[in-house]
Amino acid sequence: MALDHRLSAEHEELRRTVEQFANDVVAPKIGAYYERHEFPYDIVRQMGEMGLFGLPFPEEYGGMGGDYLALCLALEELARVDSSVAITLEAGVSLGAMPIFRFGTEEQKRAWLPKLCSGELLGAFGLTEPECGSDAGGTRTTAVLDEERGEWVINGSKCFITNSGTDITGLVTVTAVTGRKEDGSPRISTVIVPSGTPGFTVAEPYSKVGWNASDTRELSFSDVRVPAANLLGEEGRGYAQFLRILDEGRIAISALATGLAQGCVDQSVEYARTRTAFGRPIGTNQAIQFKLADMEMRAHTARVSWRDAASRLQAGERFKKEAALAKLYSSEIAVTNAREATQIHGGYGFMNEYPVARMWRDSKILEIGEGTSEVQRMLVARELDLPR
């Protein structure tokens, strides 16, 4: 019996809706935002009105009652046009709201999720630090419980945090050392820090190579006090919690990377049809045709990979290896497709007015963010039962 990889009618309708939104609303506007390094509040507001930020969450918390596949389909379609908008959605959902949904108390869910699902507020995930990127277990930020006042006192800093400094950022979930285990290793927990809390400082936006219409900043915490009830999940389980969040997030990033790779195909096919050289369209040249065939092959394979991982997640099966494989492959072929698309466009591919120039700049971070390619290879190797 053959497996049916086609989308359900409901998922296909969602995909088409987001595709149309990306083409009609995002594509005409995003280039100007990108060049100005400006966050596209009006586009994000419309995404919220469409329910995109609430896709995988239950209706009782203001969500759309969908699933993770729905989120990933939306991410792929957005990233076919622009990755800044796509990463704003990805980080807002899988890194901002999902930890609260997965590990929060009922009170925390009802306090935060409705506004996060509507896009009225954005959430951020404060994990990476200046001196520990891939080594997240080396967290130096601390949270000490002041039992007399019933408050966590947080000190430390975070870097490269998406959605952390917009006008609609509502909270950052911060990983911090809250004590030591018997063997002396750090006990890492996660604490919700609302925006505007005294002592919580958000730096100016980074000057980035790509994702220039998304918000990324460094954060610092100086004797920041939040209620003890802001602990997210169990104390000492923060490390395990963020590993689960990152496993899921890698599927989302893979969908985003696949969208960028497919966008490179879309733009290059259109260019090859209309650009003439030596009296004929360049798409008639076999060298260009073969490039485009290889680009399409990569995007298709990446799509199959992330959908396989997503289906395992939704079925409650183990998906760590498949998520790592999808993230590794899709991010690396996104870089390859972006390079090839730029080459097909020639000199125009180096001009920012053409979307492939933006895609070329945006692609590299996909091999780094939410787990580098090296980390993905390490995760896959561990699943192969090799000797240690």
PyMOL commands that set and color helices and strands:
alter all, ss='L'
color gray80, all
select helices_A, chain A and resi 9-36+41-50+52-54+59-61+68-79+83-103+106-118+136-138+228-230+238-274+282-284+286-314+320-350+355-367+373-383
alter helices_A, ss='H'
color red, helices_A
select strands_A, chain A and resi 122-126+142-146+151-162+169-180+186-194+200-202+216-227+231-232+276-277+280-281
alter strands_A, ss='S'
color yellow, strands_A
deselect
rebuild
show_as cartoon
